Amino acid sequence: MRSIDLDSLDIFRTVVQEGGVIRAAEKLNRVQSNVTTRIKQLEQRLGRVLFRKQGRGLVLSPEGELLLSYAQRLFRLADEAENELKSGRAMGVFRIGSLESTAGSRLAPVLSRFHRQHPGVVVELVTGTTAALLQRVANFEIEAAFVSEPFTPGVLASRKVFEEELVLVTGKDVPAVRRASDLAGMTLIAFANGCSYRKRLEDWLGASAVLPARSMEFASYQAMIACVAAGTGFAVVPRSLLATLKAAQDVRQHELPVRIRKNRTHLVWNGMPSTSLQRLLELVA
């Protein structure tokens, strides 16, 4: 089904406002035949007569009156849309992704402030691993995502936003872990493959030729930490998350080497940032 273009409606509206084709053509800087042709084409498209002759002039038919009311509303909405866009105000649905740890320990104050400053924006947040989030941003399923090192941005733009300190956690009865070999024969507890924290841990273990006895995958940090606290195995988590979950007393924390411990969270996006994304970037600068 073909839609009515605003240009045709503008010609129709001008004919009504100017009281005829001649004055409308002068107002629009068009030849009279062009204005007449566009009105006829509009009538043919709608299958309705929009004007009736009355003496030497034209008057609107009932169908023309109805179309005029819609045209006025459409132009008013078009003006509002243009004014809103030119104002630079953020608006609409803003879909972003985040690591679960970042969502749990970092984003609450950021998104709360964002909502106060930009009430016209509806934020939709999804969580996932770094690999999964990067793919969703690349496919334009979400506009931006908070992901963790290590990752390869490819064509995506990125900005460092948070510094994280990773910590190894075990059951409280596990002796101090000073090297990767101390974890030999234990169970690795982590998110599914694609988790950047898991990759850091596995790279550290692999460099010392250490293989976990087995791996258990979970979908939430609460479940992971509960499993670790029960003595099932070991995991790596951001220290800030332990504080947020008030779980520091439930597990034993072990320092990791600096190259593993220090980590950064990035905000990545694809293409030109929308107004909403620009405002978020300002908040996390």
Rosetta silent file (secondary structure, phi, psi, omega in degrees, C-alpha in Angstrom):
SEQUENCE: MRSIDLDSLDIFRTVVQEGGVIRAAEKLNRVQSNVTTRIKQLEQRLGRVLFRKQGRGLVLSPEGELLLSYAQRLFRLADEAENELKSGRAMGVFRIGSLESTAGSRLAPVLSRFHRQHPGVVVELVTGTTAALLQRVANFEIEAAFVSEPFTPGVLASRKVFEEELVLVTGKDVPAVRRASDLAGMTLIAFANGCSYRKRLEDWLGASAVLPARSMEFASYQAMIACVAAGTGFAVVPRSLLATLKAAQDVRQHELPVRIRKNRTHLVWNGMPSTSLQRLLELVA
SCORE:     score description
SCORE:     0.000 S_00000001
   1 L     0.000  128.912 -179.134    0.000    0.000    0.000 S_00000001
   2 L   -81.076  142.439  179.286    1.434    3.362   -1.008 S_00000001
   3 L   -93.252  159.916  176.468    1.593    6.100    1.597 S_00000001
   4 L   -84.055  124.933 -179.553    0.633    9.743    1.105 S_00000001
   5 L   -83.329  152.588 -177.756    3.770   11.893    0.950 S_00000001
   6 H   -65.137  -28.182  179.820    3.933   15.168    2.850 S_00000001
   7 H   -63.544  -42.793  178.293    4.744   17.092   -0.329 S_00000001
   8 H   -65.316  -40.263  178.642    1.370   16.167   -1.840 S_00000001
   9 H   -65.966  -33.959  179.383   -0.398   17.057    1.387 S_00000001
  10 H   -66.205  -40.824  177.360    1.409   20.408    1.480 S_00000001
  11 H   -63.651  -45.951  178.791    0.136   21.224   -2.025 S_00000001
  12 H   -58.637  -47.547 -178.785   -3.385   20.166   -1.033 S_00000001
  13 H   -62.943  -39.087 -178.420   -3.269   22.239    2.160 S_00000001
  14 H   -67.964  -38.285  176.118   -1.961   25.306    0.307 S_00000001
  15 H   -59.648  -41.796  178.707   -4.749   25.131   -2.274 S_00000001
  16 H   -65.189  -47.672 -176.326   -7.229   25.153    0.607 S_00000001
  17 H   -65.037  -37.857 -176.582   -5.492   27.996    2.442 S_00000001
  18 H   -88.911   -7.603  175.962   -5.075   30.182   -0.681 S_00000001
  19 L    79.519   17.094  177.919   -8.569   29.488   -1.961 S_00000001
  20 L   161.759  171.865 -174.882   -7.583   28.065   -5.313 S_00000001
  21 H   -72.241  -39.415 -174.556   -4.932   26.665   -7.619 S_00000001
  22 H   -61.499  -52.619 -178.992   -3.680   29.976   -9.053 S_00000001
  23 H   -68.796  -32.794  177.365   -2.760   31.568   -5.742 S_00000001
  24 H   -64.599  -40.989  179.342   -1.461   28.235   -4.396 S_00000001
  25 H   -62.586  -41.262  177.746    0.871   27.912   -7.383 S_00000001
  26 H   -63.879  -42.063 -178.808    2.209   31.418   -6.747 S_00000001
  27 H   -65.315  -39.149 -176.550    2.696   30.650   -3.047 S_00000001
  28 H   -88.560   -4.824 -177.416    4.486   27.353   -3.772 S_00000001
  29 L    59.498   45.291  177.406    6.469   28.785   -6.725 S_00000001
  30 L  -124.387  160.973  173.673    5.060   26.100   -9.032 S_00000001
  31 L   -76.914  152.841 -175.972    3.275   26.259  -12.367 S_00000001
  32 H   -60.352  -38.844 -177.000   -0.520   25.938  -12.191 S_00000001
  33 H   -63.975  -33.657  179.224   -0.574   22.736  -14.246 S_00000001
  34 H   -67.045  -42.690  179.323    1.778   21.052  -11.775 S_00000001
  35 H   -64.357  -44.556  179.258   -0.451   21.919   -8.821 S_00000001
  36 H   -60.858  -43.939 -179.854   -3.552   20.718  -10.668 S_00000001
  37 H   -62.687  -42.603 -178.773   -1.843   17.457  -11.658 S_00000001
  38 H   -65.491  -35.888  177.446   -0.677   16.762   -8.089 S_00000001
  39 H   -66.601  -43.685  178.775   -4.202   17.284   -6.730 S_00000001
  40 H   -62.540  -40.982  179.266   -5.647   14.925   -9.369 S_00000001
  41 H   -63.816  -38.295  178.054   -2.981   12.309   -8.560 S_00000001
  42 H   -65.309  -41.238  178.453   -3.836   12.586   -4.860 S_00000001
  43 H   -65.152  -40.309  179.232   -7.533   12.107   -5.618 S_00000001
  44 H   -64.929  -40.842  179.829   -6.766    9.088   -7.803 S_00000001
  45 H   -63.468  -40.033 -178.091   -4.606    7.539   -5.103 S_00000001
  46 H   -85.219  -19.058 -177.194   -7.327    7.973   -2.484 S_00000001
  47 L    70.319   28.220 -178.345  -10.207    7.182   -4.825 S_00000001
  48 L  -138.958  147.870  174.011  -12.059   10.243   -3.553 S_00000001
  49 L   -84.893  126.141 -175.420  -12.943   13.698   -4.895 S_00000001
  50 L   -97.279  -27.002 -179.263  -11.344   16.310   -2.639 S_00000001
  51 E  -127.923  148.979  172.862  -12.685   19.521   -4.226 S_00000001
  52 E  -125.226  143.227  178.274  -15.979   20.510   -5.820 S_00000001
  53 E   -74.086  138.222  175.674  -16.500   23.501   -8.107 S_00000001
  54 E  -138.434  103.546 -173.409  -18.676   26.268   -6.726 S_00000001
  55 L    65.891 -125.016  179.593  -19.122   29.079   -9.172 S_00000001
  56 L   -97.391    2.038 -177.282  -15.650   30.048  -10.344 S_00000001
  57 E  -115.396 -172.667  179.210  -13.950   28.684   -7.231 S_00000001
  58 E  -121.000  142.622  172.808  -13.310   25.410   -5.413 S_00000001
  59 E  -128.646  155.604 -179.499  -14.703   24.163   -2.122 S_00000001
  60 E   -73.069  139.896  169.800  -13.744   21.087   -0.134 S_00000001
  61 L   -77.955  168.758  175.373  -15.814   17.959   -0.405 S_00000001
  62 H   -55.919  -38.224  178.434  -16.649   16.098    2.835 S_00000001
  63 H   -67.566  -36.054  177.116  -13.724   13.774    2.056 S_00000001
  64 H   -65.517  -38.778  177.087  -11.509   16.812    1.497 S_00000001
  65 H   -60.909  -42.165  179.519  -12.535   18.216    4.880 S_00000001
  66 H   -64.733  -44.688  179.811  -11.542   14.925    6.508 S_00000001
  67 H   -63.430  -37.779  179.695   -8.188   14.830    4.713 S_00000001
  68 H   -61.930  -39.953  179.507   -7.486   18.437    5.709 S_00000001
  69 H   -63.540  -39.510  177.681   -7.969   17.597    9.390 S_00000001
  70 H   -69.071  -40.646 -179.285   -5.478   14.733    9.078 S_00000001
  71 H   -60.890  -42.991  179.664   -3.048   16.879    7.072 S_00000001
  72 H   -62.212  -40.976  178.207   -3.058   19.578    9.736 S_00000001
  73 H   -66.199  -41.276 -179.799   -2.349   16.989   12.432 S_00000001
  74 H   -63.806  -42.946 -179.997    0.445   15.381   10.375 S_00000001
  75 H   -68.483  -34.176  176.975    2.181   18.703    9.733 S_00000001
  76 H   -65.004  -42.152  177.292    1.864   19.618   13.392 S_00000001
  77 H   -66.239  -38.660  178.231    3.508   16.309   14.352 S_00000001
  78 H   -62.778  -40.976  178.058    6.212   16.820   11.723 S_00000001
  79 H   -65.195  -40.776  178.838    6.964   20.260   13.174 S_00000001
  80 H   -63.959  -42.663 -179.932    7.074   18.822   16.687 S_00000001
  81 H   -62.079  -44.671 -179.852    9.422   16.025   15.576 S_00000001
  82 H   -63.252  -43.179 -179.774   11.768   18.493   13.876 S_00000001
  83 H   -64.430  -40.298  179.447   11.772   20.812   16.887 S_00000001
  84 H   -64.388  -44.573 -178.592   12.447   17.933   19.273 S_00000001
  85 H   -65.672  -40.555  179.553   15.328   16.608   17.168 S_00000001
  86 H   -70.275  -23.065 -179.226   16.871   20.053   16.780 S_00000001
  87 H   -70.836  -20.184 -179.105   16.573   20.652   20.528 S_00000001
  88 L    79.582   10.555  179.099   19.132   17.902   21.209 S_00000001
  89 L   -78.645  139.451  176.506   16.914   16.302   23.857 S_00000001
  90 L   -76.632  141.526 -177.893   17.279   12.558   24.333 S_00000001
  91 L  -158.939  166.597  174.997   14.053   10.615   23.776 S_00000001
  92 E    86.567 -167.033 -179.311   12.616    7.243   22.813 S_00000001
  93 E   -87.401  132.672 -178.669   13.753    3.690   23.588 S_00000001
  94 E  -123.299  105.816 -176.088   17.455    3.238   24.398 S_00000001
  95 E   -97.739  119.720  179.498   18.597   -0.408   24.287 S_00000001
  96 E  -132.259  161.035  178.760   21.926   -1.168   25.932 S_00000001
  97 E  -120.507  164.188 -178.902   23.728   -4.276   27.174 S_00000001
  98 E  -159.536  150.340  165.593   25.957   -4.973   30.139 S_00000001
  99 L   -62.114  149.044  179.820   27.946   -7.616   31.902 S_00000001
 100 H   -62.364  -38.658 -179.816   25.962   -8.852   34.867 S_00000001
 101 H   -63.610  -41.004  179.243   28.698   -7.728   37.256 S_00000001
 102 H   -67.218  -41.830  178.180   28.686   -4.204   35.810 S_00000001
 103 H   -61.751  -38.219 -176.355   24.901   -4.040   35.929 S_00000001
 104 H   -78.277  -31.759 -172.612   24.927   -5.170   39.557 S_00000001
 105 H  -112.412  -16.492 -172.135   27.734   -3.025   40.926 S_00000001
 106 L  -121.931  -33.089 -166.076   28.143    0.000   38.646 S_00000001
 107 H   -85.394  -22.691 -176.329   25.088    0.917   36.622 S_00000001
 108 H   -54.267  -52.039  179.341   22.403    1.599   39.225 S_00000001
 109 H   -67.594  -33.619 -179.905   23.611    5.129   40.104 S_00000001
 110 H   -65.932  -49.265 -177.909   24.500    5.892   36.490 S_00000001
 111 H   -70.236  -30.616  176.395   21.103    4.871   35.097 S_00000001
 112 H   -64.790  -44.202  178.080   19.279    6.550   37.975 S_00000001
 113 H   -66.628  -40.226  178.564   21.008    9.839   37.180 S_00000001
 114 H   -59.418  -43.816 -179.756   20.404    9.325   33.456 S_00000001
 115 H   -64.078  -40.122  179.349   16.674    8.855   34.089 S_00000001
 116 H   -64.078  -39.123 -177.050   16.471   12.024   36.191 S_00000001
 117 H   -80.635  -27.296 -175.063   18.186   14.065   33.497 S_00000001
 118 L  -133.908   70.071 -175.861   16.393   12.480   30.524 S_00000001
 119 L   -65.182  -15.423  179.753   12.901   11.365   31.576 S_00000001
 120 L   -81.181    0.027 -178.624   11.815   11.066   27.943 S_00000001
 121 E  -104.788  133.603  173.647   14.088    8.040   27.410 S_00000001
 122 E  -103.539  113.558 -178.209   13.026    4.468   28.171 S_00000001
 123 E   -89.572  126.699  173.562   16.141    2.378   28.917 S_00000001
 124 E  -112.114  118.292 -175.070   16.002   -1.331   28.068 S_00000001
 125 E  -111.626  130.352  174.140   18.913   -3.248   29.630 S_00000001
 126 E  -121.685  150.788  178.920   20.018   -6.758   28.698 S_00000001
 127 E  -115.676  158.332  179.552   22.897   -8.722   30.229 S_00000001
 128 L   178.991 -178.008  176.331   25.293  -11.224   28.732 S_00000001
 129 L   -77.781  165.218  178.971   28.919  -12.183   28.266 S_00000001
 130 H   -56.503  -47.307 -178.398   31.358   -9.868   26.516 S_00000001
 131 H   -60.647  -44.263 -178.790   31.342  -11.996   23.350 S_00000001
 132 H   -66.046  -40.394 -179.002   27.550  -12.151   23.197 S_00000001
 133 H   -68.220  -40.692  177.634   27.166   -8.413   23.807 S_00000001
 134 H   -59.641  -39.973  179.976   29.743   -7.502   21.157 S_00000001
 135 H   -66.058  -40.510 -178.909   27.826   -9.592   18.635 S_00000001
 136 H   -68.233  -36.464  175.820   24.529   -7.933   19.513 S_00000001
 137 H   -66.673  -44.049  179.999   26.050   -4.457   19.142 S_00000001
 138 H   -60.780  -32.541 -179.136   27.599   -5.430   15.795 S_00000001
 139 L   -88.876    3.356 -179.537   24.181   -6.664   14.614 S_00000001
 140 L    62.855   25.500  175.187   22.481   -3.434   15.808 S_00000001
 141 L   -77.003  -31.633  172.356   20.255   -5.445   18.174 S_00000001
 142 L  -131.196  156.930 -173.942   21.358   -3.101   20.958 S_00000001
 143 L   -82.612  -32.182 -177.821   22.880    0.343   20.606 S_00000001
 144 E  -157.525  167.342  179.999   25.776   -0.011   23.035 S_00000001
 145 E  -155.245  147.848  172.866   27.142   -2.349   25.698 S_00000001
 146 E   -92.375  115.055 -177.712   29.412   -2.393   28.729 S_00000001
 147 E  -127.524  169.037 -174.585   32.011   -5.103   28.115 S_00000001
 148 E  -118.459  153.155  171.106   35.270   -6.159   29.710 S_00000001
 149 L   -67.871  149.682   -2.495   38.830   -6.692   28.606 S_00000001
 150 L   -87.527  144.866  174.634   40.131   -8.640   26.822 S_00000001
 151 L  -157.379  160.013  177.967   38.130   -8.133   23.647 S_00000001
 152 L  -110.298  111.305 -174.612   38.700   -7.113   20.049 S_00000001
 153 L   -69.282  -25.994 -177.464   36.469   -4.155   19.092 S_00000001
 154 L    61.163 -124.979 -178.382   36.867   -4.550   15.337 S_00000001
 155 L   -84.517   -4.784 -177.649   34.759   -1.842   13.693 S_00000001
 156 L   -76.735  144.837  171.953   33.081   -0.899   16.977 S_00000001
 157 E   -83.813  152.887 -179.097   33.950    2.321   18.772 S_00000001
 158 E  -149.084  156.395  176.250   34.848    2.016   22.450 S_00000001
 159 E  -144.388  133.843  176.582   35.629    4.080   25.520 S_00000001
 160 E   -71.294  131.184 -175.818   37.102    2.999   28.864 S_00000001
 161 E  -125.310  -33.602 -178.307   34.604    3.771   31.600 S_00000001
 162 E  -133.790  143.218  171.255   35.324    1.727   34.770 S_00000001
 163 E   -98.679  130.210 -179.714   38.400    0.330   36.474 S_00000001
 164 E  -120.740  149.252  172.672   37.829   -3.065   38.058 S_00000001
 165 E  -116.121  116.874 -179.929   39.906   -5.190   40.426 S_00000001
 166 E   -87.145  146.218 -179.303   39.379   -8.896   39.984 S_00000001
 167 E  -136.128  142.908  176.020   39.770  -11.255   42.895 S_00000001
 168 E   -85.542  132.799 -179.828   39.932  -15.034   43.128 S_00000001
 169 E  -123.969  142.384  176.927   37.391  -16.502   45.538 S_00000001
 170 E  -138.902  178.749  171.420   37.223  -19.962   47.110 S_00000001
 171 L   -62.223  157.026 -174.608   35.569  -21.629   50.051 S_00000001
 172 L   -68.914  -18.943 -178.605   36.776  -20.275   53.395 S_00000001
 173 L   -90.807    3.134  179.630   38.589  -23.502   54.270 S_00000001
 174 L   -81.870  132.636  178.353   40.869  -23.371   51.178 S_00000001
 175 L   -62.235  165.180 -179.242   44.519  -22.464   51.982 S_00000001
 176 L   -56.184  133.576  178.001   46.000  -19.280   50.536 S_00000001
 177 L   -99.561  114.680 -178.045   46.358  -19.430   46.757 S_00000001
 178 L  -109.679  -16.890 -179.391   49.662  -17.883   45.688 S_00000001
 179 L  -148.628  163.679 -177.286   50.114  -19.427   42.252 S_00000001
 180 H   -60.325  -35.023 -177.761   48.016  -21.066   39.595 S_00000001
 181 H   -63.554  -19.759  178.037   49.259  -24.530   40.504 S_00000001
 182 H   -67.667  -14.648 -178.296   47.547  -24.199   43.903 S_00000001
 183 H   -98.642    1.964 -178.797   44.230  -24.598   42.042 S_00000001
 184 L   -57.441  133.924  177.599   45.137  -27.889   40.355 S_00000001
 185 L    83.655   -1.889  179.120   42.395  -30.495   40.723 S_00000001
 186 L   -95.795  169.958 -176.954   39.739  -27.964   41.807 S_00000001
 187 E   -95.985  129.995  176.104   36.524  -27.038   40.006 S_00000001
 188 E   -84.594  128.452  178.515   36.279  -23.855   37.937 S_00000001
 189 E  -114.686  121.291 -172.510   32.999  -21.984   38.471 S_00000001
 190 E  -159.035  175.601  169.372   32.240  -19.411   35.783 S_00000001
 191 L   -75.692  175.793  179.123   29.878  -18.047   33.184 S_00000001
 192 L   -66.326  165.535  176.449   29.665  -19.736   29.790 S_00000001
 193 L   -54.827  141.619 -173.589   32.433  -19.345   27.231 S_00000001
 194 L   112.529  -13.134  176.665   32.538  -15.776   25.978 S_00000001
 195 L   -78.774  123.720 -176.910   33.003  -14.343   29.479 S_00000001
 196 H   -68.317  -33.564  177.454   36.100  -12.118   29.443 S_00000001
 197 H   -65.700  -40.838  178.428   36.827  -12.719   33.155 S_00000001
 198 H   -61.782  -41.119  179.971   36.765  -16.455   32.553 S_00000001
 199 H   -62.395  -41.300  177.736   39.196  -16.053   29.662 S_00000001
 200 H   -59.562  -45.231 -178.411   41.623  -14.124   31.883 S_00000001
 201 H   -65.896  -44.412 -179.454   41.483  -16.856   34.499 S_00000001
 202 H   -66.036  -35.766  176.448   41.868  -19.688   31.993 S_00000001
 203 H   -64.126  -39.616  178.687   44.821  -17.922   30.335 S_00000001
 204 H   -65.152  -44.866  178.750   46.512  -17.635   33.751 S_00000001
 205 H   -65.053  -42.785 -177.513   45.898  -21.301   34.515 S_00000001
 206 H   -63.888  -33.937  179.356   46.991  -22.355   31.022 S_00000001
 207 H   -63.188  -23.581  177.351   50.289  -20.495   31.309 S_00000001
 208 L  -106.060   14.896  179.408   51.143  -22.824   34.215 S_00000001
 209 L    56.026   37.351  179.222   49.699  -25.884   32.466 S_00000001
 210 L  -101.617  128.965  176.244   46.970  -26.145   35.101 S_00000001
 211 L  -116.746  129.866  175.410   43.657  -27.724   34.148 S_00000001
 212 L   -62.130  151.935  177.057   40.615  -27.576   36.437 S_00000001
 213 L   -61.256  -37.272  174.793   39.194  -30.943   37.431 S_00000001
 214 E  -164.288  171.293  179.140   35.954  -29.777   35.799 S_00000001
 215 E  -123.415  138.937  175.442   34.031  -26.615   34.977 S_00000001
 216 E  -120.579  128.529 -177.532   30.603  -25.564   36.197 S_00000001
 217 E  -106.727  135.919 -179.208   28.736  -22.818   34.354 S_00000001
 218 L  -127.643  163.414 -178.270   26.196  -20.497   35.963 S_00000001
 219 L  -104.916   -1.357  179.944   24.021  -17.660   34.720 S_00000001
 220 L  -147.701  150.881  178.298   24.333  -15.355   37.751 S_00000001
 221 H   -69.372  -33.000  178.137   26.985  -14.209   40.187 S_00000001
 222 H   -57.775  -44.847  179.850   24.708  -14.916   43.141 S_00000001
 223 H   -68.104  -40.350  179.353   24.605  -18.587   42.175 S_00000001
 224 H   -61.014  -47.807 -176.741   28.334  -18.689   41.462 S_00000001
 225 H   -67.840  -36.563  177.108   29.278  -17.162   44.799 S_00000001
 226 H   -63.062  -38.925  179.342   26.859  -19.407   46.694 S_00000001
 227 H   -67.654  -42.307  177.030   28.467  -22.424   45.028 S_00000001
 228 H   -62.425  -44.877 -178.952   31.965  -21.187   45.871 S_00000001
 229 H   -61.892  -28.030  179.224   30.943  -20.512   49.475 S_00000001
 230 L   -79.655   -1.681  177.098   29.692  -24.095   49.718 S_00000001
 231 L    88.200   17.251 -175.842   33.214  -25.290   48.910 S_00000001
 232 L   -77.703  -31.755 -177.092   32.496  -26.519   45.383 S_00000001
 233 L   179.832 -152.091 -176.933   35.318  -24.699   43.603 S_00000001
 234 E  -129.544  159.192  179.955   36.868  -21.347   42.698 S_00000001
 235 E  -152.706  165.281  173.646   35.850  -18.330   40.624 S_00000001
 236 E  -119.334  131.489 -177.180   37.066  -14.869   39.689 S_00000001
 237 E  -140.937  157.863  172.821   34.792  -11.872   40.326 S_00000001
 238 E   -67.480  137.521 -179.922   35.122   -8.089   40.548 S_00000001
 239 H   -62.179  -34.115 -179.893   35.849   -7.016   44.119 S_00000001
 240 H   -62.129  -31.467 -179.477   33.216   -4.288   43.793 S_00000001
 241 H   -70.384  -37.870  177.266   30.573   -6.941   43.160 S_00000001
 242 H   -58.998  -39.675  179.223   31.399   -8.765   46.401 S_00000001
 243 H   -67.834  -41.659 -179.496   30.780   -5.521   48.238 S_00000001
 244 H   -63.686  -40.898 -179.344   27.518   -4.898   46.409 S_00000001
 245 H   -83.894   -2.968 -177.805   26.241   -8.417   47.139 S_00000001
 246 L    54.233   43.398 -176.126   27.554   -8.258   50.709 S_00000001
 247 L  -112.015    4.986 -175.854   29.229  -11.597   50.055 S_00000001
 248 H   -60.666  -31.570 -177.516   32.822  -10.802   51.053 S_00000001
 249 H   -82.136   -9.436 -176.221   32.419  -12.633   54.370 S_00000001
 250 H   -88.990  -15.383 -175.837   31.046  -15.781   52.728 S_00000001
 251 L  -133.489  167.583  173.324   34.170  -16.641   50.739 S_00000001
 252 E   -99.163  132.797 -178.561   37.946  -16.426   51.008 S_00000001
 253 E  -100.885  139.031 -179.303   39.571  -13.862   48.732 S_00000001
 254 E  -128.011  135.196  179.954   42.964  -14.421   47.109 S_00000001
 255 L   -71.317  137.532  175.595   45.057  -11.813   45.323 S_00000001
 256 L   -98.727  159.110  174.289   45.684  -12.396   41.635 S_00000001
 257 L   -56.353  150.324 -175.072   48.800  -11.276   39.710 S_00000001
 258 H   -55.388  -41.279 -177.287   48.596   -7.625   38.662 S_00000001
 259 H   -64.534  -22.171  177.013   48.277   -8.477   34.954 S_00000001
 260 H   -95.824  -37.301 -172.276   45.180  -10.526   35.803 S_00000001
 261 H   -69.568  -43.655 -176.208   43.854   -8.439   38.673 S_00000001
 262 E   -81.430  126.101 -175.295   43.671   -5.046   36.968 S_00000001
 263 E  -145.906  154.083 -179.379   40.865   -4.861   34.459 S_00000001
 264 E  -128.042  143.626  175.102   38.826   -2.223   32.682 S_00000001
 265 E   -99.390  135.749 -179.617   35.231   -2.066   31.517 S_00000001
 266 E  -116.437  150.702  168.592   34.540   -0.379   28.170 S_00000001
 267 E  -101.549  123.941 -178.506   31.408    1.026   26.605 S_00000001
 268 E  -117.242  150.396  178.142   31.221   -0.028   22.945 S_00000001
 269 E  -151.959  169.303 -173.122   28.868    1.100   20.192 S_00000001
 270 L  -121.692  116.171  177.016   28.369    0.796   16.450 S_00000001
 271 L    82.103 -161.048 -177.434   28.327    3.816   14.160 S_00000001
 272 L   -70.579  126.392 -179.318   27.245    7.367   14.972 S_00000001
 273 L   -65.168  140.936  173.046   25.995    7.679   18.589 S_00000001
 274 L   -73.295  173.003  177.541   22.372    8.675   19.055 S_00000001
 275 H   -60.845  -40.947  179.767   21.491   11.599   21.305 S_00000001
 276 H   -61.850  -43.847  179.443   20.716    9.162   24.140 S_00000001
 277 H   -66.509  -37.869  176.994   24.097    7.457   23.779 S_00000001
 278 H   -60.092  -40.722  179.833   25.875   10.810   23.670 S_00000001
 279 H   -69.004  -36.010  176.445   24.254   11.742   26.969 S_00000001
 280 H   -66.014  -41.366  178.581   25.258    8.392   28.509 S_00000001
 281 H   -60.594  -37.161  177.677   28.849    8.903   27.331 S_00000001
 282 H   -64.707  -37.128 -178.606   28.854   12.291   29.061 S_00000001
 283 H   -69.126  -35.679 -175.282   27.717   10.671   32.311 S_00000001
 284 L   -99.883    8.671 -178.861   30.420    7.999   32.322 S_00000001
 285 L   -59.816    0.000    0.000   33.214   10.218   30.977 S_00000001
